[in-house]
Amino acid sequence: MSDRIEYERADLTEGDLVSPTWGKLKRHLDDRLKVLRVQLEQDLDEIKSAKIRGQIAEVKAILGLAAGRPVID
């Protein structure tokens, strides 16, 4: 039995990418990525480090929708 959940990919259209909402969201995600990377540079235990790495991967996956990159499995 597979634990994989199927979902419909939400590629962004050109109209989406020029919307003010996407601009705000992108700025927020870019800032969030910077904060997470700074946090990752700190002396963290394995679990906290793994959590932050997962958050970074998810933020990058959302930002990747604009470039049509595949979402992480």
N, C-alpha and C positions, 0 to 999 in steps of 0.2 A: 504494500500500500504506500502510495506516494504522499508526502507532506506538502507537496507543491500546490499552491493555490493559483489558479489561472485568473487573470483579470485583463480588461481591455486597456491597452496602452493609450495614454492621453498625450499624443503629439500636439504641439502647439502650432497654430497656423501663423501666417505672416501677420494677420490682423491681431492675433493674441500678443505677438512679440512687440508690437508698437503701441499697445494699450498702456495707459497710465498705471493700471493695476499691476501688469507684469513688471513695469519699471520699478514700482515700489517694492514688489516682492523680490525682484532680483537684487536690488540694493540691500534689502534686509538679509537675504540669503548670503550674499557676498560678505556682509559684515559678520554674520553668524559663523561663516567658515573661518574668517580671520580669528575670531574669539576662540573657536574650538581648536585651531592650530596652536594658538598660544597656550591654551590649557594642556594640550598634548605634550608640550615641551617641558612641563613640570614633572617633578618626581612623583609618579603615580603608581599605585599597585596595578597588577595585571587586569583586574576587573574594571577599574575606573578607566584605564587606558583603552581597553576593548570597547567600553561603552562610548567613549569619545570617538574612537575610530569608526564605530558604527554610525554615529551621528554625522560624522564627516562624509561617509559614504552616501548616506541618505540625502544630505544637502546637495552633494555633487550630482546625484541621480536626478534630483528635481531640476537643478540648473541645466543638466544635460538634455532635458526635454526640449529646450530651445534649439539645440544643435542636432536633434534627432538621434542622439546617442542612445544605445540600449540601456534600459534600466537594470540595475543590479539584480541578480537572482538571490 
